[in-house]
Amino acid sequence: MIGSSFSLLHLALSAIILPLMLSVTETETETTPYDDAELYDVVFEQLDYGLDYYLQLARAAGGPILDLACGTGRVMLPCLSAGLEVDGVDLSASMLARLREKASAKGFQPRLWQASMASFALERRYALIMIPFNAFVHNLTVDDQIGTLSRCREHLQPGGLLAFDAFFPGTGIITAPENTRVLETEVLHPKTGLPVRLFDTRSFDRVEQRQFSKVEIEMIDSHGRVASTHTSHTVVRWIYKTEMELLMRASGFAQWGIFGGFDRRALRLETDGMVVEAWNSNPGHVRGHQGDTASGQEHRAIAEKHDVDKRDVGRNNK
């Protein structure tokens, strides 16, 4: 069964797990997990958040898949191991280099491109585009949000699916204490077995809907002392449910679903997550011609094909 849980920990980790595809604030002397892809994998490689969901979609896609913001391959590599055809796009050269190394060790040579999610341009069209682990919230402006969604729609095959997860900005998240250093997770280094600790210090701009994080990754020595600290600063922008509906309309999607978790339950509680699925169409496939929405029968057929809760599937009536 696909997991559906969401927590502040998932939010905190998602704010830093991916190299910012659009913007990042950091001092010139700081070492970031994005620059050191091996360190990144020490903390995040074994994280399974959303993995079953995306792997299930990939297996059902029936065609080529694009992993947008693919990082070091946390989702891509299991898909490749399942015999699926997956390409990747990421902004970070070091992350892509790490992914190539790991893929090669497993006998894979995926096609990878270094590009921004808001402006990537590939010749290929995909049956599935996935943006895992809240990477979409690194779009800090409406232009970037619409740019990313539009690029995805343009790169989908007729009837293709875009799927991504984001967090719902409930009060438990956006009213959390500010400027307080919080231990978010602790893992054991895969080579030394020693602790690695991740701390997050957050602040908010609630008008601009932005969360700012100072992230510190501490390496602990055999005496329990901090041997080194790796610091980075990141920014994410949260999105409300009806705001997401407007973004889907503005980006030209014909149909979409906005759900409360990976199990596709209805988004009804502010403690829910946010999972979005959107389908591309072309004349003669879902819509008869530009401007006409899908018929009720076509709407139900597409929803049933992807096994979604039809109560939360929207259509573009522009």
C-alpha positions as a printed Julia matrix, in Angstrom:
318×3 Matrix{Float64}:
   0.0    0.0     0.0
   1.26   3.46   -0.89
   2.17   5.48    2.19
   0.19   8.62    2.86
   1.71  10.16    5.95
   3.07  13.7     6.05
   4.92  15.46    8.82
   6.94  18.54    9.68
  10.03  16.38    9.28
   9.13  15.64    5.65
   8.66  19.36    5.07
  11.94  20.29    6.69
  13.86  17.67    4.76
  12.15  18.51    1.48
  13.27  22.1     1.84
  16.85  20.94    1.47
  16.88  17.5    -0.09
  16.97  18.89   -3.61
  19.35  21.45   -5.06
  17.23  24.54   -5.63
  16.22  24.37   -9.26
  15.65  28.12   -9.35
  17.29  30.01   -6.49
  19.41  29.55   -3.38
  20.86  31.95   -0.84
  24.17  31.08    0.76
  27.41  32.72    1.8
  30.45  32.32   -0.4
  32.32  30.23    2.19
  29.56  27.75    2.98
  29.75  24.14    1.89
  26.33  22.83    0.89
  24.97  19.31    0.43
  24.36  20.28   -3.2
  28.05  20.94   -3.8
  29.03  17.73   -2.06
  26.75  15.09   -3.56
  28.38  12.33   -1.52
  27.46  14.12    1.71
  23.96  14.62    0.34
  23.63  10.86   -0.11
  24.93  10.19    3.39
  21.87  11.98    4.76
  19.19  11.29    2.16
  19.98   8.25    0.03
  17.91   5.81    2.11
  14.9    8.11    2.54
  11.83   6.35    1.13
   9.32   9.23    1.27
   6.99   8.94   -1.75
   9.09   6.23   -3.36
   6.34   3.59   -3.61
   3.93   6.15   -5.1
   6.26   7.27   -7.89
   7.46   3.75   -8.61
   3.85   2.61   -9.01
   3.11   5.47  -11.41
   6.28   4.73  -13.37
   5.39   1.05  -13.75
   1.93   2.0   -15.03
   3.13   4.75  -17.39
   3.49   2.57  -20.47
   6.15   4.83  -21.98
   9.22   6.96  -21.29
   9.47   8.79  -17.96
  11.12  12.07  -16.97
  12.36  12.56  -13.41
  12.45  16.34  -12.99
  14.78  17.46  -10.17
  16.23  13.96  -10.16
  19.1   14.75   -7.76
  21.36  11.75   -7.17
  18.7    9.28   -8.26
  16.75   8.48   -5.1
  13.66   7.75   -7.24
  15.25   7.25  -10.65
  17.52   4.37   -9.7
  14.73   2.14   -8.33
  12.77   2.87  -11.52
  15.73   1.88  -13.68
  16.2   -1.25  -11.59
  12.56  -2.1   -12.33
  13.38  -2.1   -16.06
  11.78   1.26  -16.81
  13.02   3.9   -19.25
  13.76   7.07  -17.27
  15.5   10.33  -18.21
  16.5   13.01  -15.71
  16.83  16.79  -15.39
  18.5   18.62  -12.53
  20.19  21.98  -12.06
  23.17  20.68  -10.07
  26.19  19.38  -12.0
  27.58  17.64   -8.92
  24.33  15.81   -8.26
  24.13  14.65  -11.87
  27.74  13.48  -11.75
  26.98  11.46   -8.62
  23.88  10.0   -10.28
  25.87   8.98  -13.36
  28.43   7.25  -11.12
  25.78   5.35   -9.16
  23.83   4.43  -12.3
  26.96   3.2   -14.06
  27.81   0.98  -11.08
  24.42  -0.69  -11.59
  24.89  -1.02  -15.34
  22.66   1.91  -16.36
  23.4    4.92  -18.55
  20.35   7.18  -18.28
  20.04  10.33  -20.35
  20.57  13.31  -18.04
  20.41  17.05  -18.62
  21.46  20.0   -16.48
  18.69  22.6   -16.62
  16.17  24.6   -14.6
  12.73  23.06  -14.14
  11.13  26.32  -15.3
  12.92  26.47  -18.66
  14.12  22.98  -19.65
  13.62  22.08  -23.31
  14.03  18.5   -24.56
  13.12  16.88  -27.87
  11.49  13.86  -26.27
   7.9   13.59  -25.05
   7.0   11.51  -21.99
   4.18   9.32  -20.75
   4.98  10.41  -17.17
   6.8   13.39  -15.68
   7.37  13.23  -11.95
   8.7   15.94   -9.59
   9.3   14.11   -6.3
   9.71  15.31   -2.73
   8.29  18.82   -2.81
  10.78  20.03   -5.43
   8.03  22.12   -7.02
   7.95  24.48   -4.03
  11.42  25.72   -4.97
   9.64  27.8    -7.6
   9.63  31.15   -5.8
   7.56  33.23   -8.24
   4.29  32.75  -10.11
   6.2   33.04  -13.39
   8.46  30.16  -12.36
   5.53  28.08  -11.16
   3.65  28.52  -14.43
   6.88  28.09  -16.37
   7.55  24.73  -14.75
   4.0   23.48  -15.24
   3.91  24.7   -18.84
   7.24  23.06  -19.67
   5.95  19.84  -18.18
   2.71  19.95  -20.16
   4.62  20.64  -23.37
   6.87  17.63  -22.73
   4.01  15.19  -22.08
   2.67  12.8   -24.66
  -1.07  13.12  -25.43
  -2.82  11.82  -22.34
   0.46  11.82  -20.4
   0.56  12.36  -16.64
   2.41  14.93  -14.53
   2.66  13.98  -10.84
   4.26  15.87   -7.99
   3.91  16.4    -4.26
   3.98  19.58   -2.23
   3.07  20.42    1.34
  -0.18  22.02    2.45
   0.61  25.17    4.48
  -1.4   24.38    7.61
  -1.02  26.47   10.74
   1.14  23.79   12.33
   3.74  24.5     9.66
   3.63  28.2     8.9
   3.15  29.31   12.52
   5.95  27.12   13.87
   8.51  28.85   16.13
  10.96  30.97   14.18
  14.73  31.24   14.55
  14.82  28.09   16.69
  17.43  25.45   15.89
  15.64  22.1    15.62
  17.17  18.65   15.21
  15.23  17.24   12.27
  16.93  13.9    11.74
  19.94  11.82   12.71
  21.38   9.03   10.58
  24.45   6.82   10.77
  27.2    7.42    8.27
  27.16   4.39    5.91
  30.97   4.08    5.99
  31.93   5.03    9.55
  28.74   4.17   11.42
  29.05   7.49   13.27
  26.1    9.88   13.74
  25.25  12.58   11.21
  22.79  15.18   12.47
  20.67  17.63   10.51
  19.42  20.84   12.14
  17.02  23.37   10.61
  16.47  26.96   11.74
  13.4   28.4    10.01
  11.79  31.8     9.51
   8.81  32.88    7.42
   7.53  35.63    5.16
   3.83  34.89    5.39
   2.85  37.62    2.93
   5.1   36.27    0.18
   4.39  32.67    1.33
   8.05  31.81    1.81
   9.95  29.69    4.29
  13.66  30.37    4.85
  15.83  27.62    6.27
  19.34  27.62    7.66
  20.38  23.99    7.42
  23.31  22.57    9.37
  24.62  19.04    8.87
  26.93  17.96   11.69
  29.42  15.11   11.41
  30.02  13.53   14.85
  33.32  11.87   15.73
  33.91   8.73   17.8
  34.02  10.81   20.99
  30.58  12.33   20.39
  32.0   15.71   19.4
  31.13  17.75   16.32
  33.94  17.13   13.83
  32.58  19.4    11.07
  29.47  21.37   10.14
  28.12  21.9     6.64
  25.77  24.89    6.36
  23.37  25.99    3.63
  20.44  28.36    3.25
  17.34  27.54    1.22
  13.99  29.14    0.38
  10.69  27.51   -0.56
   7.3   29.01   -1.42
   4.14  27.29   -0.22
   0.94  27.02   -2.26
  -2.71  26.75   -1.24
  -5.13  24.3    -2.83
  -7.21  26.81   -4.8
  -4.02  28.62   -5.77
  -2.77  25.35   -7.23
  -6.0   25.03   -9.23
  -5.39  28.47  -10.73
  -1.82  27.52  -11.62
  -3.06  24.39  -13.42
  -5.56  26.46  -15.4
  -2.98  29.1   -16.27
  -0.57  26.41  -17.46
  -3.07  24.95  -19.91
  -3.74  21.56  -18.33
  -7.03  19.95  -19.34
  -7.61  17.96  -16.16
  -6.01  17.6   -12.78
  -6.49  16.14   -9.33
  -5.32  17.66   -6.04
  -5.17  15.17   -3.18
  -4.27  15.01    0.49
  -1.65  12.29    0.27
  -0.03   9.57   -1.81
  -3.1    7.39   -1.25
  -5.11  10.0    -3.25
  -7.46  10.75   -0.39
  -9.37  14.01   -0.59
  -7.46  17.06    0.67
  -9.75  18.07    3.49
  -7.49  18.67    6.51
  -4.75  21.25    6.97
  -2.56  18.46    8.33
  -2.72  16.72    4.94
   0.01  16.86    2.37
  -0.66  17.92   -1.2
  -0.27  15.57   -4.16
  -1.07  16.79   -7.68
  -1.76  14.76  -10.8
  -2.44  16.5   -14.13
  -3.13  15.08  -17.58
  -2.14  16.47  -20.94
  -4.45  16.39  -23.92
  -4.43  17.35  -27.56
  -7.23  17.85  -30.1
  -9.01  14.55  -30.63
  -7.67  12.89  -27.48
  -9.43  14.41  -24.5
 -10.8   17.66  -25.89
 -12.53  17.86  -29.25
 -10.83  21.18  -30.0
  -9.17  24.02  -28.15
 -11.5   25.41  -25.5
 -13.82  22.4   -25.19
 -13.47  20.43  -21.98
 -13.58  16.67  -21.82
 -16.98  15.05  -21.78
 -18.16  13.45  -18.57
 -17.47   9.99  -20.0
 -13.93  10.94  -21.08
 -13.33  12.59  -17.71
 -14.32   9.45  -15.83
 -12.26   7.25  -18.15
  -9.06   9.2   -17.54
  -9.66   9.36  -13.79
 -10.34   5.62  -13.67
  -7.24   4.9   -15.77
  -5.12   6.54  -13.08
  -7.27   5.26  -10.18
  -7.97   8.68   -8.68
 -10.71  10.0    -6.42
 -12.99  11.68   -8.97
 -14.36  14.08   -6.35
 -11.07  15.98   -6.48
 -10.44  15.94  -10.22
 -10.79  19.34  -11.87
 -11.24  20.36  -15.48
 -10.14  23.45  -17.34
 -13.27  25.23  -18.54
 -11.55  28.22  -20.07
